[in-house]
Amino acid sequence: VVYTQSEILQREVYLFERLDSPNREPMKHLKAICFLRPTKENVELLVQELRRPKYSVYFIYFSNVISKSDVKALAEADEQEVVAEVQEFYGDYIAVNPHVFSLNLLGCCRGRSWDPAQLTRTTQGLTALLLSLKKCPMIRYQLSSEPAKRLAECVKQVITKEYELFDFRRTEVPPLLLILDRSDDAITPLLNQWTYQAMVHELLGINNNRIDLSRVPGISKDLREVVLSAENDEFYANNMYLNFAEIGTNIKNLMEDFQRRKPKEQQKLESIADMKAFVENYPQFKKMSGTVSKHVTVVGELSRLVAERNLLEVSEVEQELACQSDHSSALQSVRRLLQSPRLSELDAARLVMLYALRYERHASSGLPALLEELRGRGGSDRYRKLVSAVVEYGGKRVRGSDLFSPKDAVAITKQFLKGLKGIENVYTQHQPLLQETLDQLIKGKLKDSQYPYLGPNTLRDRPQDIIVFLIGGATYEEALAVFNLNRSNPGVRIVLGGTTIHNTRR
């Protein structure tokens, strides 16, 4: 995720191996750089490696804090004295965007409590993030969530135990770590997305910046898997937060630009200078050609799926469920769509889930009838079970915050005005709950009664450095909200993390 292979090659690294691959040949003329998580398995593998070293010298970097006993075990195994250095280089998380990180953990809780192994892993990931950003934060957590409190306490324990590592130069306003629970907003991960990055993840799935296009009809061999990374793809960096309509226009411009730069077929390479110019421009041209074909393919596939699954209509109803409170109209819309043969199983279940979350306690709830229709579609019972599971996970009984009702007159007016202004964009009315939570936090209005501090100290000033972590996974819609908050609040820096990055399937 951080480096492309060609970038590492430029640093004179010529061989990439996994520590656990059994048939590596000894190459005594090479030095080895090992970058590893400090797990028991890795330390054990390293011990075996050092007993029979395959390379001349070893530089060992651990992505997190390593215990003294593990270092001792390595030292005892290093009889041939091949280890040149051992360092901690905190990178025990996946940097997804410049302001978003993930731990790639699915299913971190069992019911309402942590899976112990996942709690340990999440604590390690979060503390490594704090160490790499050189932050020793004050911690706030969502009171309604037991897992949030547990994680806050575990992070605090590590900071206390490793106090020397966390002894950074104090800033005027201490940084803040805010720990939230996904179950407070189960709506956001169920909505269709219309900005480039979020849409790609929703419809195709992004896994460590890679996209699997092997199921695309008639795809060429070299496009079966593509990488989308803002670090080394300018078009993606400029378009990842734009709406789908704008991307279409930008793709067209990219194509036209590419057409203009195409080396003329019949261009006569008469002089040495001509040849030299051609050779110099060729790599640039080749790179651009790769970028063009990649994005044209991805956007083409997104368009195909949107049409095939009738997603414009589906999305309009989703937004109605998430943002408006006209029960009878919503129920009619959902029923109308459930009768459409073009609606996929997943989309049918998603609409019923959104309806269930929105109107679970409505006097004339149509949920039983909708569940029957879901079954009548020939769908498996799995989806019906999932609907009740989603309500159990993120229903009204569980939520610590008010997900649906506007808080006061000002908010109602705002919603009304937004409704007028944004009629043309009916597909992006929804704002994730996180947006409001962070907005309150930046203004210093986030209630201590709902989001208490861990420990006696509280923040007197407006926070400047905020790390917000979602147990149970973040989404690219929330990443977009954080990107916009960072842009509109100079002097405030927000980083968003989650145990994973969700789309509906996840």
Summary of the structure (lengths in Angstrom):
residues: 506
radius of gyration: 26.0
end to end distance: 20.2
largest distance: 83.5
contacts: 1494
relative contact order: 0.13
helix: 48%
strand: 13%
